[in-house]
Amino acid sequence: MSLSPATQNAQAGVQRLGVFGGAFDPPHLAHVALVEAAMAQLQLDLVRVLPTGQAWHKPRKLSDAVHRLAMTRLAFAHVPQAVVDEREILRAGPSYTVDTLHELQHEHPHAQLYLLIGDDQRRSLPSWHQIGEIGRIAIICAAGRDMAVHAWSDTSGAPDSPFSMSDTLPARIRSLDMPLMPHSATDIRVLAATEQTLTGWVPPAVERYIHEHHLYRPH
């Protein structure tokens, strides 16, 4: 990914780096709200927003990466500290968060990484690839007030963890103080399939893009 000299200079001084990945199929207002809440509460210098490449954990085929990348750029265009990063789309093979964190750790060796996740992702954390290593590299910050730390008390969910999840991982998890928003990409795709309005669900520019490119309509 090519970055402008100004962006490169700004990133050189990053001390607190947010990392926010997802399918973004499509990106919606809750995604934007999560990033804005994280920037304010964690005092982040920069947030890397990463559309998923080959999503090994998704039961359905994602929309074309070109569209998901374009919509993500539109959704976060007004957030100057958010940089849409296409590395996971360009990466061959399955897209794992731990690989992205290792790369960012190498690029920003003096920065603290904060992995930003939604409530749905929080619930599936025990099944993540190398979740123990993820917890070692980054502080995990989840949307919603109910962190339910006991949900990670079963170490059998992460056989490849280099440490006991029950002892260590909960200490690396923080809650972002924001209301849970009922936005769902699945619901948005259903609305778009019948050409209903997406106002209040996605940013206006994303809604225009979905309608102009006839996304999510039955073939």
ChimeraX commands (.cxc) that place a marker at each C-alpha (Angstrom):
marker #1 position 0.00,0.00,0.00 radius 0.5
marker #1 position 1.41,3.38,-1.04 radius 0.5
marker #1 position 1.16,6.20,1.51 radius 0.5
marker #1 position 1.78,9.90,1.02 radius 0.5
marker #1 position 4.87,11.47,2.68 radius 0.5
marker #1 position 2.60,13.38,5.07 radius 0.5
marker #1 position 0.86,10.19,6.15 radius 0.5
marker #1 position 4.18,8.39,6.54 radius 0.5
marker #1 position 5.52,11.20,8.73 radius 0.5
marker #1 position 2.38,11.15,10.87 radius 0.5
marker #1 position 2.59,7.41,11.34 radius 0.5
marker #1 position 6.26,7.59,12.34 radius 0.5
marker #1 position 5.21,9.19,15.62 radius 0.5
marker #1 position 2.40,6.75,16.39 radius 0.5
marker #1 position 2.41,5.63,20.02 radius 0.5
marker #1 position -1.15,4.30,20.32 radius 0.5
marker #1 position -2.32,2.42,17.25 radius 0.5
marker #1 position -5.85,1.09,16.83 radius 0.5
marker #1 position -6.48,-1.92,14.61 radius 0.5
marker #1 position -10.02,-2.52,13.35 radius 0.5
marker #1 position -10.73,-5.34,10.94 radius 0.5
marker #1 position -13.91,-6.75,9.52 radius 0.5
marker #1 position -15.70,-7.91,6.40 radius 0.5
marker #1 position -17.30,-4.46,6.01 radius 0.5
marker #1 position -19.92,-6.04,3.76 radius 0.5
marker #1 position -21.11,-3.32,4.03 radius 0.5
marker #1 position -19.53,-0.95,6.56 radius 0.5
marker #1 position -22.25,0.62,8.69 radius 0.5
marker #1 position -22.75,3.39,11.24 radius 0.5
marker #1 position -21.92,1.15,14.22 radius 0.5
marker #1 position -18.49,0.49,12.70 radius 0.5
marker #1 position -17.83,4.21,12.46 radius 0.5
marker #1 position -19.15,4.85,15.96 radius 0.5
marker #1 position -16.87,2.17,17.40 radius 0.5
marker #1 position -13.78,3.73,15.84 radius 0.5
marker #1 position -14.76,7.23,16.98 radius 0.5
marker #1 position -15.41,5.99,20.53 radius 0.5
marker #1 position -12.07,4.19,20.60 radius 0.5
marker #1 position -10.19,7.26,19.40 radius 0.5
marker #1 position -11.76,9.42,22.08 radius 0.5
marker #1 position -11.51,6.98,24.99 radius 0.5
marker #1 position -8.11,5.46,24.21 radius 0.5
marker #1 position -6.54,8.64,22.81 radius 0.5
marker #1 position -5.38,6.81,19.71 radius 0.5
marker #1 position -2.96,8.47,17.33 radius 0.5
marker #1 position -4.11,6.38,14.37 radius 0.5
marker #1 position -6.55,3.61,13.53 radius 0.5
marker #1 position -5.87,1.09,10.79 radius 0.5
marker #1 position -9.17,-0.08,9.28 radius 0.5
marker #1 position -8.66,-3.40,7.51 radius 0.5
marker #1 position -11.25,-5.02,5.24 radius 0.5
marker #1 position -10.93,-8.79,5.44 radius 0.5
marker #1 position -9.35,-10.69,2.60 radius 0.5
marker #1 position -10.10,-14.41,2.46 radius 0.5
marker #1 position -12.40,-14.85,5.44 radius 0.5
marker #1 position -11.81,-18.43,6.61 radius 0.5
marker #1 position -14.48,-18.12,9.32 radius 0.5
marker #1 position -17.34,-16.82,7.16 radius 0.5
marker #1 position -19.92,-19.39,6.01 radius 0.5
marker #1 position -20.84,-17.26,2.99 radius 0.5
marker #1 position -18.81,-15.77,0.18 radius 0.5
marker #1 position -18.05,-12.09,0.72 radius 0.5
marker #1 position -18.79,-9.40,-1.82 radius 0.5
marker #1 position -15.99,-8.48,-4.19 radius 0.5
marker #1 position -13.07,-6.94,-2.32 radius 0.5
marker #1 position -13.06,-3.95,-4.68 radius 0.5
marker #1 position -16.54,-2.96,-3.50 radius 0.5
marker #1 position -15.88,-3.60,0.18 radius 0.5
marker #1 position -12.67,-1.57,0.03 radius 0.5
marker #1 position -14.39,1.33,-1.77 radius 0.5
marker #1 position -17.29,1.38,0.70 radius 0.5
marker #1 position -14.92,1.29,3.68 radius 0.5
marker #1 position -13.02,4.28,2.33 radius 0.5
marker #1 position -16.27,6.17,1.90 radius 0.5
marker #1 position -17.46,5.27,5.41 radius 0.5
marker #1 position -14.30,6.54,7.12 radius 0.5
marker #1 position -13.45,9.42,4.77 radius 0.5
marker #1 position -14.45,11.99,7.40 radius 0.5
marker #1 position -12.23,10.49,10.11 radius 0.5
marker #1 position -8.70,11.87,9.58 radius 0.5
marker #1 position -7.04,9.47,12.04 radius 0.5
marker #1 position -8.52,6.43,10.28 radius 0.5
marker #1 position -6.44,4.91,7.49 radius 0.5
marker #1 position -8.04,2.20,5.38 radius 0.5
marker #1 position -5.42,-0.52,4.96 radius 0.5
marker #1 position -5.80,-3.07,2.16 radius 0.5
marker #1 position -3.06,-5.50,3.24 radius 0.5
marker #1 position -5.46,-8.29,4.20 radius 0.5
marker #1 position -7.17,-8.08,0.82 radius 0.5
marker #1 position -3.80,-8.29,-0.94 radius 0.5
marker #1 position -2.53,-11.13,1.25 radius 0.5
marker #1 position -2.70,-14.59,-0.31 radius 0.5
marker #1 position -4.46,-17.35,1.61 radius 0.5
marker #1 position -6.61,-17.10,4.75 radius 0.5
marker #1 position -6.65,-13.73,6.48 radius 0.5
marker #1 position -5.63,-14.02,10.15 radius 0.5
marker #1 position -5.66,-11.13,12.61 radius 0.5
marker #1 position -2.52,-12.40,14.32 radius 0.5
marker #1 position -0.53,-12.04,11.07 radius 0.5
marker #1 position -1.69,-8.44,10.66 radius 0.5
marker #1 position -0.75,-7.64,14.25 radius 0.5
marker #1 position 2.73,-9.09,13.77 radius 0.5
marker #1 position 3.21,-6.93,10.68 radius 0.5
marker #1 position 2.02,-3.77,12.43 radius 0.5
marker #1 position 4.18,-4.54,15.46 radius 0.5
marker #1 position 7.20,-4.73,13.14 radius 0.5
marker #1 position 6.24,-1.47,11.39 radius 0.5
marker #1 position 5.58,0.36,14.68 radius 0.5
marker #1 position 7.93,-1.28,17.20 radius 0.5
marker #1 position 7.38,1.40,19.86 radius 0.5
marker #1 position 3.59,1.63,19.58 radius 0.5
marker #1 position 1.00,-0.02,21.79 radius 0.5
marker #1 position -1.51,-1.87,19.62 radius 0.5
marker #1 position -5.22,-1.80,20.46 radius 0.5
marker #1 position -7.39,-4.37,18.70 radius 0.5
marker #1 position -10.90,-2.95,18.29 radius 0.5
marker #1 position -13.75,-5.43,18.05 radius 0.5
marker #1 position -17.53,-5.38,18.06 radius 0.5
marker #1 position -19.76,-7.23,20.47 radius 0.5
marker #1 position -20.31,-10.10,18.03 radius 0.5
marker #1 position -16.56,-10.55,17.60 radius 0.5
marker #1 position -16.04,-10.44,21.37 radius 0.5
marker #1 position -18.30,-13.44,21.81 radius 0.5
marker #1 position -16.29,-15.51,19.32 radius 0.5
marker #1 position -12.83,-14.63,20.67 radius 0.5
marker #1 position -12.03,-18.08,22.10 radius 0.5
marker #1 position -12.22,-19.56,18.59 radius 0.5
marker #1 position -9.84,-17.04,17.00 radius 0.5
marker #1 position -6.65,-18.35,15.43 radius 0.5
marker #1 position -3.80,-17.96,17.97 radius 0.5
marker #1 position -5.93,-15.91,20.35 radius 0.5
marker #1 position -3.24,-16.22,23.01 radius 0.5
marker #1 position -0.69,-14.54,20.77 radius 0.5
marker #1 position -3.22,-11.85,19.84 radius 0.5
marker #1 position -3.71,-11.11,23.54 radius 0.5
marker #1 position 0.04,-10.89,24.02 radius 0.5
marker #1 position 0.57,-8.39,21.19 radius 0.5
marker #1 position -2.46,-6.14,21.57 radius 0.5
marker #1 position -4.88,-4.84,24.16 radius 0.5
marker #1 position -8.32,-6.02,23.05 radius 0.5
marker #1 position -11.01,-3.34,23.22 radius 0.5
marker #1 position -14.61,-4.45,22.76 radius 0.5
marker #1 position -17.80,-2.50,22.21 radius 0.5
marker #1 position -20.46,-2.67,24.89 radius 0.5
marker #1 position -20.49,-2.43,28.67 radius 0.5
marker #1 position -20.95,-6.13,29.45 radius 0.5
marker #1 position -17.52,-7.65,29.15 radius 0.5
marker #1 position -18.46,-10.98,30.78 radius 0.5
marker #1 position -14.84,-11.87,31.49 radius 0.5
marker #1 position -15.91,-15.33,32.63 radius 0.5
marker #1 position -16.68,-16.12,28.99 radius 0.5
marker #1 position -12.96,-16.70,28.47 radius 0.5
marker #1 position -12.39,-18.87,31.54 radius 0.5
marker #1 position -12.32,-22.09,29.51 radius 0.5
marker #1 position -8.73,-22.62,28.34 radius 0.5
marker #1 position -9.79,-25.53,26.14 radius 0.5
marker #1 position -11.00,-23.02,23.56 radius 0.5
marker #1 position -7.46,-22.01,22.66 radius 0.5
marker #1 position -5.11,-25.02,22.53 radius 0.5
marker #1 position -2.44,-23.02,20.73 radius 0.5
marker #1 position -2.27,-20.24,23.33 radius 0.5
marker #1 position 1.24,-19.66,24.75 radius 0.5
marker #1 position -0.34,-18.89,28.13 radius 0.5
marker #1 position -3.47,-19.66,30.09 radius 0.5
marker #1 position -6.34,-17.57,28.75 radius 0.5
marker #1 position -8.10,-17.75,32.10 radius 0.5
marker #1 position -5.14,-16.10,33.83 radius 0.5
marker #1 position -3.90,-13.63,31.25 radius 0.5
marker #1 position -6.30,-12.75,28.46 radius 0.5
marker #1 position -9.06,-11.09,30.54 radius 0.5
marker #1 position -6.47,-8.62,31.84 radius 0.5
marker #1 position -5.80,-7.59,28.23 radius 0.5
marker #1 position -9.46,-6.85,27.46 radius 0.5
marker #1 position -11.07,-3.45,27.88 radius 0.5
marker #1 position -14.62,-2.28,27.31 radius 0.5
marker #1 position -15.39,0.70,25.11 radius 0.5
marker #1 position -18.09,2.76,26.76 radius 0.5
marker #1 position -20.67,3.06,24.02 radius 0.5
marker #1 position -24.26,1.90,23.62 radius 0.5
marker #1 position -24.76,-1.32,21.71 radius 0.5
marker #1 position -26.14,-0.38,18.31 radius 0.5
marker #1 position -28.61,-2.72,16.59 radius 0.5
marker #1 position -26.84,-2.42,13.25 radius 0.5
marker #1 position -26.29,-5.65,11.37 radius 0.5
marker #1 position -24.64,-6.10,7.99 radius 0.5
marker #1 position -26.97,-9.05,7.43 radius 0.5
marker #1 position -30.06,-6.87,7.96 radius 0.5
marker #1 position -28.60,-4.17,5.71 radius 0.5
marker #1 position -28.04,-6.66,2.90 radius 0.5
marker #1 position -31.67,-7.81,3.22 radius 0.5
marker #1 position -32.88,-4.21,2.95 radius 0.5
marker #1 position -30.63,-3.53,-0.02 radius 0.5
marker #1 position -31.84,-6.68,-1.78 radius 0.5
marker #1 position -35.33,-5.20,-1.91 radius 0.5
marker #1 position -34.08,-1.69,-2.69 radius 0.5
marker #1 position -35.30,-0.26,0.61 radius 0.5
marker #1 position -33.77,2.84,2.17 radius 0.5
marker #1 position -30.59,2.35,4.19 radius 0.5
marker #1 position -30.83,5.73,5.90 radius 0.5
marker #1 position -29.81,5.40,9.53 radius 0.5
marker #1 position -27.98,2.16,8.83 radius 0.5
marker #1 position -24.99,3.18,6.71 radius 0.5
marker #1 position -23.28,6.50,5.91 radius 0.5
marker #1 position -25.01,8.33,3.03 radius 0.5
marker #1 position -22.03,7.86,0.68 radius 0.5
marker #1 position -22.11,4.10,1.31 radius 0.5
marker #1 position -25.85,3.97,0.62 radius 0.5
marker #1 position -25.34,5.75,-2.69 radius 0.5
marker #1 position -22.54,3.34,-3.60 radius 0.5
marker #1 position -24.68,0.28,-2.81 radius 0.5
marker #1 position -27.57,1.52,-4.95 radius 0.5
marker #1 position -25.37,2.73,-7.81 radius 0.5
marker #1 position -23.57,-0.62,-8.05 radius 0.5
marker #1 position -26.71,-2.70,-7.39 radius 0.5
marker #1 position -25.02,-4.55,-4.55 radius 0.5
marker #1 position -26.76,-7.31,-2.58 radius 0.5
marker #1 position -29.59,-7.67,-5.07 radius 0.5
marker #1 position -30.62,-11.21,-6.06 radius 0.5
marker #1 position -29.18,-12.37,-9.35 radius 0.5
marker link #1:1,2 radius 0.2
marker link #1:2,3 radius 0.2
marker link #1:3,4 radius 0.2
marker link #1:4,5 radius 0.2
marker link #1:5,6 radius 0.2
marker link #1:6,7 radius 0.2
marker link #1:7,8 radius 0.2
marker link #1:8,9 radius 0.2
marker link #1:9,10 radius 0.2
marker link #1:10,11 radius 0.2
marker link #1:11,12 radius 0.2
marker link #1:12,13 radius 0.2
marker link #1:13,14 radius 0.2
marker link #1:14,15 radius 0.2
marker link #1:15,16 radius 0.2
marker link #1:16,17 radius 0.2
marker link #1:17,18 radius 0.2
marker link #1:18,19 radius 0.2
marker link #1:19,20 radius 0.2
marker link #1:20,21 radius 0.2
marker link #1:21,22 radius 0.2
marker link #1:22,23 radius 0.2
marker link #1:23,24 radius 0.2
marker link #1:24,25 radius 0.2
marker link #1:25,26 radius 0.2
marker link #1:26,27 radius 0.2
marker link #1:27,28 radius 0.2
marker link #1:28,29 radius 0.2
marker link #1:29,30 radius 0.2
marker link #1:30,31 radius 0.2
marker link #1:31,32 radius 0.2
marker link #1:32,33 radius 0.2
marker link #1:33,34 radius 0.2
marker link #1:34,35 radius 0.2
marker link #1:35,36 radius 0.2
marker link #1:36,37 radius 0.2
marker link #1:37,38 radius 0.2
marker link #1:38,39 radius 0.2
marker link #1:39,40 radius 0.2
marker link #1:40,41 radius 0.2
marker link #1:41,42 radius 0.2
marker link #1:42,43 radius 0.2
marker link #1:43,44 radius 0.2
marker link #1:44,45 radius 0.2
marker link #1:45,46 radius 0.2
marker link #1:46,47 radius 0.2
marker link #1:47,48 radius 0.2
marker link #1:48,49 radius 0.2
marker link #1:49,50 radius 0.2
marker link #1:50,51 radius 0.2
marker link #1:51,52 radius 0.2
marker link #1:52,53 radius 0.2
marker link #1:53,54 radius 0.2
marker link #1:54,55 radius 0.2
marker link #1:55,56 radius 0.2
marker link #1:56,57 radius 0.2
marker link #1:57,58 radius 0.2
marker link #1:58,59 radius 0.2
marker link #1:59,60 radius 0.2
marker link #1:60,61 radius 0.2
marker link #1:61,62 radius 0.2
marker link #1:62,63 radius 0.2
marker link #1:63,64 radius 0.2
marker link #1:64,65 radius 0.2
marker link #1:65,66 radius 0.2
marker link #1:66,67 radius 0.2
marker link #1:67,68 radius 0.2
marker link #1:68,69 radius 0.2
marker link #1:69,70 radius 0.2
marker link #1:70,71 radius 0.2
marker link #1:71,72 radius 0.2
marker link #1:72,73 radius 0.2
marker link #1:73,74 radius 0.2
marker link #1:74,75 radius 0.2
marker link #1:75,76 radius 0.2
marker link #1:76,77 radius 0.2
marker link #1:77,78 radius 0.2
marker link #1:78,79 radius 0.2
marker link #1:79,80 radius 0.2
marker link #1:80,81 radius 0.2
marker link #1:81,82 radius 0.2
marker link #1:82,83 radius 0.2
marker link #1:83,84 radius 0.2
marker link #1:84,85 radius 0.2
marker link #1:85,86 radius 0.2
marker link #1:86,87 radius 0.2
marker link #1:87,88 radius 0.2
marker link #1:88,89 radius 0.2
marker link #1:89,90 radius 0.2
marker link #1:90,91 radius 0.2
marker link #1:91,92 radius 0.2
marker link #1:92,93 radius 0.2
marker link #1:93,94 radius 0.2
marker link #1:94,95 radius 0.2
marker link #1:95,96 radius 0.2
marker link #1:96,97 radius 0.2
marker link #1:97,98 radius 0.2
marker link #1:98,99 radius 0.2
marker link #1:99,100 radius 0.2
marker link #1:100,101 radius 0.2
marker link #1:101,102 radius 0.2
marker link #1:102,103 radius 0.2
marker link #1:103,104 radius 0.2
marker link #1:104,105 radius 0.2
marker link #1:105,106 radius 0.2
marker link #1:106,107 radius 0.2
marker link #1:107,108 radius 0.2
marker link #1:108,109 radius 0.2
marker link #1:109,110 radius 0.2
marker link #1:110,111 radius 0.2
marker link #1:111,112 radius 0.2
marker link #1:112,113 radius 0.2
marker link #1:113,114 radius 0.2
marker link #1:114,115 radius 0.2
marker link #1:115,116 radius 0.2
marker link #1:116,117 radius 0.2
marker link #1:117,118 radius 0.2
marker link #1:118,119 radius 0.2
marker link #1:119,120 radius 0.2
marker link #1:120,121 radius 0.2
marker link #1:121,122 radius 0.2
marker link #1:122,123 radius 0.2
marker link #1:123,124 radius 0.2
marker link #1:124,125 radius 0.2
marker link #1:125,126 radius 0.2
marker link #1:126,127 radius 0.2
marker link #1:127,128 radius 0.2
marker link #1:128,129 radius 0.2
marker link #1:129,130 radius 0.2
marker link #1:130,131 radius 0.2
marker link #1:131,132 radius 0.2
marker link #1:132,133 radius 0.2
marker link #1:133,134 radius 0.2
marker link #1:134,135 radius 0.2
marker link #1:135,136 radius 0.2
marker link #1:136,137 radius 0.2
marker link #1:137,138 radius 0.2
marker link #1:138,139 radius 0.2
marker link #1:139,140 radius 0.2
marker link #1:140,141 radius 0.2
marker link #1:141,142 radius 0.2
marker link #1:142,143 radius 0.2
marker link #1:143,144 radius 0.2
marker link #1:144,145 radius 0.2
marker link #1:145,146 radius 0.2
marker link #1:146,147 radius 0.2
marker link #1:147,148 radius 0.2
marker link #1:148,149 radius 0.2
marker link #1:149,150 radius 0.2
marker link #1:150,151 radius 0.2
marker link #1:151,152 radius 0.2
marker link #1:152,153 radius 0.2
marker link #1:153,154 radius 0.2
marker link #1:154,155 radius 0.2
marker link #1:155,156 radius 0.2
marker link #1:156,157 radius 0.2
marker link #1:157,158 radius 0.2
marker link #1:158,159 radius 0.2
marker link #1:159,160 radius 0.2
marker link #1:160,161 radius 0.2
marker link #1:161,162 radius 0.2
marker link #1:162,163 radius 0.2
marker link #1:163,164 radius 0.2
marker link #1:164,165 radius 0.2
marker link #1:165,166 radius 0.2
marker link #1:166,167 radius 0.2
marker link #1:167,168 radius 0.2
marker link #1:168,169 radius 0.2
marker link #1:169,170 radius 0.2
marker link #1:170,171 radius 0.2
marker link #1:171,172 radius 0.2
marker link #1:172,173 radius 0.2
marker link #1:173,174 radius 0.2
marker link #1:174,175 radius 0.2
marker link #1:175,176 radius 0.2
marker link #1:176,177 radius 0.2
marker link #1:177,178 radius 0.2
marker link #1:178,179 radius 0.2
marker link #1:179,180 radius 0.2
marker link #1:180,181 radius 0.2
marker link #1:181,182 radius 0.2
marker link #1:182,183 radius 0.2
marker link #1:183,184 radius 0.2
marker link #1:184,185 radius 0.2
marker link #1:185,186 radius 0.2
marker link #1:186,187 radius 0.2
marker link #1:187,188 radius 0.2
marker link #1:188,189 radius 0.2
marker link #1:189,190 radius 0.2
marker link #1:190,191 radius 0.2
marker link #1:191,192 radius 0.2
marker link #1:192,193 radius 0.2
marker link #1:193,194 radius 0.2
marker link #1:194,195 radius 0.2
marker link #1:195,196 radius 0.2
marker link #1:196,197 radius 0.2
marker link #1:197,198 radius 0.2
marker link #1:198,199 radius 0.2
marker link #1:199,200 radius 0.2
marker link #1:200,201 radius 0.2
marker link #1:201,202 radius 0.2
marker link #1:202,203 radius 0.2
marker link #1:203,204 radius 0.2
marker link #1:204,205 radius 0.2
marker link #1:205,206 radius 0.2
marker link #1:206,207 radius 0.2
marker link #1:207,208 radius 0.2
marker link #1:208,209 radius 0.2
marker link #1:209,210 radius 0.2
marker link #1:210,211 radius 0.2
marker link #1:211,212 radius 0.2
marker link #1:212,213 radius 0.2
marker link #1:213,214 radius 0.2
marker link #1:214,215 radius 0.2
marker link #1:215,216 radius 0.2
marker link #1:216,217 radius 0.2
marker link #1:217,218 radius 0.2
marker link #1:218,219 radius 0.2
view
